[in-house]
Amino acid sequence: MKYIGLWMVLFSVVFSGFAAEDSFEGEGTILSVQEMSGTDRKDRETLILKVHTSQRGAKFAGTMLLSLEIKDKNKRICFGEIKASARAYALNARGAAPSGRVEWVFTVDASGLKHPKFTGYSVKFLCEEGGQSVLLDSEFEDCDSAEELAGRNKKSEKIKIVKKVLVDYSKSN
């Protein structure tokens, strides 16, 4: 009888790591990933990666883990990573509710590169729930994981990634 309490404690400790995923009641998906190029306000060449996500169910703070590989005409390879978060959005100032769609815009200053292009990326959409990360969706281009992309770019030049999060609000009723 005294071992039942010990087994119950051991069981709860071992399986407590699965509680966040089992109890999370929201859904999140990556709708699209778009590669673009352009110029910034200072007329510098930029590369832009837009990630569109959708959330349903529980309001949650979304997190995006992004790894990018860029190569230019001269075979110069650059690599960067960023962790970006968006808070759980409520009503905006006009009383409109969020539609659940979020546009994540990641920009890289590519002014020092000759005809740069994305050659690989890893996009992971997560929810931070109860101190744990729950993977909701992921997209990969020319790699199978963020670890693979980081591994092959250990000696690559590092780039800075700037993020902007845009939330779509539905019309209020």
N, C-alpha and C positions, 0 to 999 in steps of 0.2 A: 504494500500500500504506500510506503514511503517513497517508492521509486516512481509512482504515478505523477507526483508533483514535479519531480526532477525531469521526467520525460516531457511534461507539459511546458515547462520553462524552456527546455532545449528546443522543442518543436516551435515555440513562438519566436525564439531568437533566430533560428535558421530560416524560417519562412517570413519574417518581418520585412525582408527586402523586397518581397513580391507584393506587399500591401498597397504601395502607391499605384502600381499599374492596375491592380485589380479594382481599386476604389475610385480611380479617375473616371469621371462620367462625361468627359468632353471628347470631341473628335477634332482632328486637325489634319489637313492634307495640303500638299504642295500642288497648286493648280497648274503653274507654268514657271519656267525659267527662261528668261530672254537675255541674250547677249547683244550689247549695243556699243557704239562708239560715238564720241562727240567731243565738244570742247566745253570747258568751264568758263566762269565769269572773267577769268584772266586770260582767256583764249588759249589755254593749254589743252593738249590732246588728252582725252580721258577714255577709259573703258568702263562700261557700266554693266552690271549684272542685276536684273530685276527679278525678284522672286515673289510670286503671288501665292498667298496662302488663304485657306478658308478654315474657320473655326465654327463648330456647332456644339451645342450642349452647354456645359459649365463654362462660365467666364474664367479665363485663365491667362496668365502672363506667358506669352509665347517666347521662345528662345530660338535663335538661329545660329548654328555653327557652320561657318563657311570657310573653305580652303580653296584658294585660287592659284592656278599656274598660268603664266603668260609667257609667250615666246615672240620675239620679233624677227624681222627679216634677216638680221645678222646672227641668228641663233642664240641670242642673249635670253636667258631664262630667268624669270622672276617668280617669287612665291610669297603668298601672304595668307594669314589666317585671322579671323575675327569671330568673337562671340558677341552677338547683339541680342538685346531683350526688348520686348514691348510689354508695357504694363497691361493688366486686365482692364480693358476700357469699359466705362459706364456711359451714361448719357453725356452728350456734349453740351456746350453752353446754350444751344437752342432747344434742348430737350430731345434731340434725335438719338435713337439707339444705334449702336454699331451694327453693321450688317453681318459682321463676322469675316469680312474680306480685308486682308491687310496686304499692302505692297511694300516690300522691303527693297530699298534701292542701295546697292553697294557700288561705290565709285573708286576707281584707281587712277591716280595721276600717271599717265603714260607718256608725258612730254619728252622724256629722255630716250624713248624707244623708237625704232624705225618700223613702221607698219605693224604694230603689236596686235596679237589676237589671243583669245583664251584657248589654251590647249588642254585644260583639264580643270574640273572643279568637283567639290563635294559639298552638298547642301544637306544639312540635317535640321529638321523642324522638331523642337522638343517642347515639353511642358514641364515646368518646375513644380512639383507637387510634393508637399510634405518633406522638403529637403532632398528629394530625389528627382532625377531627370527621367522623364518618360519619353521615349522616341515615338513620334507620331507619324513621320514620313521622311523619306530621304530621296535625293536625286544625285546621280553621279555621271560625270562626263569624262571619258577616257581614263577611268580608274574604277576600282571596285570598293574603295574605302578612303576615308580621310587619312588614315595611317599610311596607306600605300602612296598617296600623293605627297605627304610630308616626308616619307622615307626617300623617295626619289629626288627630293628637292632640298636635302640637307645642306648642300653647298651652293644653292641658288641664291641670287641676290634677293634680299627681302624688300617687299613693297608694303606700303601702308594702304589699308582699305578704310574708306569712310562710309558710314551708314546713315540712312534716313528711313524712318518708318512712317508710312502714310496709312491711316485708317479710313475705311469707307463707311460713312454713316448713311443709314437708310432715311427716308423721309418720315418725319413724325406724323402720327395719325391724329 
